[in-house]
Amino acid sequence: MVNNYNENVHFIELDGKQLILVGTAHVSSKSVNDVKEVIESERPDTVCIELCEARYRNLTDNERWKNSNITQIIKDGKAMLLLVNLILSSYQKRLADQFNIKPGQEMMQGMTSAKEVGAELCLADRDLQTTMMRLWRSIGLWGKFKLFFQLLLSMFMDEEMSEEELEKMKSSDMLSAALEDLSVSFPDIKSILIDERDQYLAQNIKQAPGNKVVAVLGAGHIPGVKQALLREHDLVKLSQIQPPSRISRAIGWAIPILILLLIASTFSADRGAGLDQMAAWIIWNGSLAALGALLAFAHPLAILTAFVVSPISSLNPLLAAGWFAGLTEAIVKKPLVQDFENMAQDINSIKGFWNNKVTHILLVVALSNVGSSLGAMFGGVEVIRHFINTFIS
């Protein structure tokens, strides 16, 4: 079939079905017009959009935050994931505000146009939490630090991009180059955020009901989805969150046990050296966790909690100092319904991120945990140094 649209629209014939991929930039007003034009002209049986159930609700349910429970989020260990998602959302919304459009408007247009032509709507993307959990468990401790701080620094950047530059980003050559740069810095991020989702999207598009399917996708997914359409993919496997391996769990417990054994050995040989060793562990852990809480402008009680808990939580892989600091912050400065309602707007600025009680608590959790992790590393080095000095000198 002749493609009467622009270069962002791709026609594919596969197994007797006609698949039409519409590549979009998530903050481009031109993309909204592309989606509307293609769906209304082609009148497909199904419209697939690059959303999962959670992101769909975020776009369509303005009241979603009212029922959120920040305390439960912290207890479930999801605070860091939520914070990362909010930082990513804030970056996208800043670009959207630059062009005076709503983030995800091209997906909203896909929903609207699908309804208008009587097409079935298919949420084709993998669950966001699954993607983030697979990512988080794959990059290691240093990767987590690196990713988190790069995302945090992005909040301070105020880059402006012309809409012409945004449209140029749709060209496959530039996208390939961008993905190459991404794969060099974070190979696991490219694999999980891009490649795996390309496979997931492609399989859902192939399985969508009807003989004509329009898929509204971010332009970055188009080359990968076109390749993935040629193969079969296991959606169940792509949706699994692998538990930590036995080796990683063993290491997680072995290090604290080793720290305790080194302290006990040093204490038995030289009580003074053992006390110095314990003091170093407590001071490094407590001070850096408290510093993280302080950098988040936490309440003094939350800062104190981080200091007290960190030397203990660092010896237990199931605990994290930031959880306790965050819970203390939530108790002392309990978020109001208004804080949840204002989150979408407040995440657009550094001031808003810090002033909103919900995002502020998430920052307390995250920065306290970062400080605690660094404190455990430096404290562990000091424990080893005291042990060596005691038994070698």
ChimeraX attribute file (.defattr): number of C-alpha atoms within 10 A of each C-alpha:
attribute: neighborCount
match mode: 1-to-1
recipient: residues
	/A:1	7
	/A:2	5
	/A:3	10
	/A:4	8
	/A:5	12
	/A:6	9
	/A:7	11
	/A:8	18
	/A:9	21
	/A:10	17
	/A:11	14
	/A:12	14
	/A:13	12
	/A:14	12
	/A:15	8
	/A:16	8
	/A:17	15
	/A:18	18
	/A:19	22
	/A:20	24
	/A:21	26
	/A:22	25
	/A:23	24
	/A:24	27
	/A:25	22
	/A:26	22
	/A:27	25
	/A:28	23
	/A:29	18
	/A:30	13
	/A:31	24
	/A:32	21
	/A:33	12
	/A:34	21
	/A:35	26
	/A:36	17
	/A:37	14
	/A:38	21
	/A:39	27
	/A:40	13
	/A:41	9
	/A:42	13
	/A:43	19
	/A:44	23
	/A:45	19
	/A:46	24
	/A:47	29
	/A:48	27
	/A:49	26
	/A:50	21
	/A:51	22
	/A:52	17
	/A:53	13
	/A:54	12
	/A:55	17
	/A:56	17
	/A:57	13
	/A:58	14
	/A:59	16
	/A:60	10
	/A:61	10
	/A:62	11
	/A:63	12
	/A:64	13
	/A:65	17
	/A:66	13
	/A:67	9
	/A:68	12
	/A:69	12
	/A:70	22
	/A:71	20
	/A:72	12
	/A:73	16
	/A:74	21
	/A:75	13
	/A:76	10
	/A:77	16
	/A:78	16
	/A:79	25
	/A:80	21
	/A:81	16
	/A:82	17
	/A:83	22
	/A:84	18
	/A:85	15
	/A:86	19
	/A:87	21
	/A:88	16
	/A:89	15
	/A:90	24
	/A:91	18
	/A:92	17
	/A:93	23
	/A:94	20
	/A:95	24
	/A:96	19
	/A:97	13
	/A:98	13
	/A:99	15
	/A:100	13
	/A:101	16
	/A:102	18
	/A:103	20
	/A:104	22
	/A:105	18
	/A:106	28
	/A:107	24
	/A:108	18
	/A:109	20
	/A:110	26
	/A:111	23
	/A:112	14
	/A:113	21
	/A:114	24
	/A:115	13
	/A:116	12
	/A:117	16
	/A:118	13
	/A:119	22
	/A:120	17
	/A:121	20
	/A:122	21
	/A:123	21
	/A:124	25
	/A:125	24
	/A:126	23
	/A:127	16
	/A:128	16
	/A:129	17
	/A:130	14
	/A:131	21
	/A:132	19
	/A:133	16
	/A:134	21
	/A:135	19
	/A:136	19
	/A:137	15
	/A:138	16
	/A:139	17
	/A:140	10
	/A:141	13
	/A:142	9
	/A:143	17
	/A:144	16
	/A:145	15
	/A:146	14
	/A:147	18
	/A:148	19
	/A:149	14
	/A:150	11
	/A:151	17
	/A:152	17
	/A:153	11
	/A:154	15
	/A:155	19
	/A:156	10
	/A:157	9
	/A:158	11
	/A:159	8
	/A:160	9
	/A:161	11
	/A:162	11
	/A:163	17
	/A:164	9
	/A:165	9
	/A:166	14
	/A:167	16
	/A:168	14
	/A:169	17
	/A:170	19
	/A:171	14
	/A:172	16
	/A:173	11
	/A:174	13
	/A:175	18
	/A:176	14
	/A:177	11
	/A:178	13
	/A:179	16
	/A:180	14
	/A:181	13
	/A:182	15
	/A:183	14
	/A:184	11
	/A:185	13
	/A:186	16
	/A:187	14
	/A:188	19
	/A:189	22
	/A:190	19
	/A:191	15
	/A:192	19
	/A:193	15
	/A:194	18
	/A:195	17
	/A:196	21
	/A:197	25
	/A:198	25
	/A:199	27
	/A:200	25
	/A:201	29
	/A:202	27
	/A:203	22
	/A:204	20
	/A:205	26
	/A:206	18
	/A:207	11
	/A:208	24
	/A:209	17
	/A:210	15
	/A:211	15
	/A:212	19
	/A:213	28
	/A:214	30
	/A:215	30
	/A:216	29
	/A:217	26
	/A:218	19
	/A:219	23
	/A:220	22
	/A:221	22
	/A:222	25
	/A:223	14
	/A:224	19
	/A:225	23
	/A:226	16
	/A:227	12
	/A:228	20
	/A:229	21
	/A:230	13
	/A:231	10
	/A:232	12
	/A:233	17
	/A:234	10
	/A:235	15
	/A:236	8
	/A:237	10
	/A:238	17
	/A:239	16
	/A:240	12
	/A:241	15
	/A:242	11
	/A:243	10
	/A:244	12
	/A:245	9
	/A:246	9
	/A:247	8
	/A:248	11
	/A:249	12
	/A:250	11
	/A:251	13
	/A:252	16
	/A:253	14
	/A:254	14
	/A:255	16
	/A:256	19
	/A:257	14
	/A:258	14
	/A:259	18
	/A:260	15
	/A:261	12
	/A:262	20
	/A:263	22
	/A:264	17
	/A:265	16
	/A:266	26
	/A:267	19
	/A:268	12
	/A:269	13
	/A:270	15
	/A:271	13
	/A:272	12
	/A:273	19
	/A:274	22
	/A:275	15
	/A:276	18
	/A:277	25
	/A:278	21
	/A:279	15
	/A:280	20
	/A:281	27
	/A:282	20
	/A:283	19
	/A:284	24
	/A:285	31
	/A:286	30
	/A:287	22
	/A:288	25
	/A:289	36
	/A:290	33
	/A:291	20
	/A:292	27
	/A:293	35
	/A:294	19
	/A:295	15
	/A:296	20
	/A:297	17
	/A:298	26
	/A:299	19
	/A:300	16
	/A:301	13
	/A:302	28
	/A:303	29
	/A:304	19
	/A:305	25
	/A:306	36
	/A:307	28
	/A:308	21
	/A:309	23
	/A:310	34
	/A:311	24
	/A:312	17
	/A:313	22
	/A:314	24
	/A:315	20
	/A:316	15
	/A:317	14
	/A:318	10
	/A:319	15
	/A:320	24
	/A:321	31
	/A:322	36
	/A:323	30
	/A:324	25
	/A:325	34
	/A:326	33
	/A:327	23
	/A:328	24
	/A:329	28
	/A:330	22
	/A:331	12
	/A:332	13
	/A:333	15
	/A:334	16
	/A:335	20
	/A:336	12
	/A:337	13
	/A:338	12
	/A:339	18
	/A:340	22
	/A:341	15
	/A:342	14
	/A:343	19
	/A:344	17
	/A:345	13
	/A:346	19
	/A:347	24
	/A:348	21
	/A:349	16
	/A:350	13
	/A:351	10
	/A:352	17
	/A:353	23
	/A:354	20
	/A:355	16
	/A:356	20
	/A:357	22
	/A:358	25
	/A:359	25
	/A:360	23
	/A:361	34
	/A:362	31
	/A:363	26
	/A:364	35
	/A:365	32
	/A:366	27
	/A:367	27
	/A:368	36
	/A:369	28
	/A:370	25
	/A:371	27
	/A:372	33
	/A:373	22
	/A:374	18
	/A:375	26
	/A:376	25
	/A:377	16
	/A:378	17
	/A:379	26
	/A:380	21
	/A:381	15
	/A:382	19
	/A:383	24
	/A:384	17
	/A:385	12
	/A:386	21
	/A:387	22
	/A:388	13
	/A:389	11
	/A:390	16
	/A:391	11
	/A:392	7
	/A:393	5
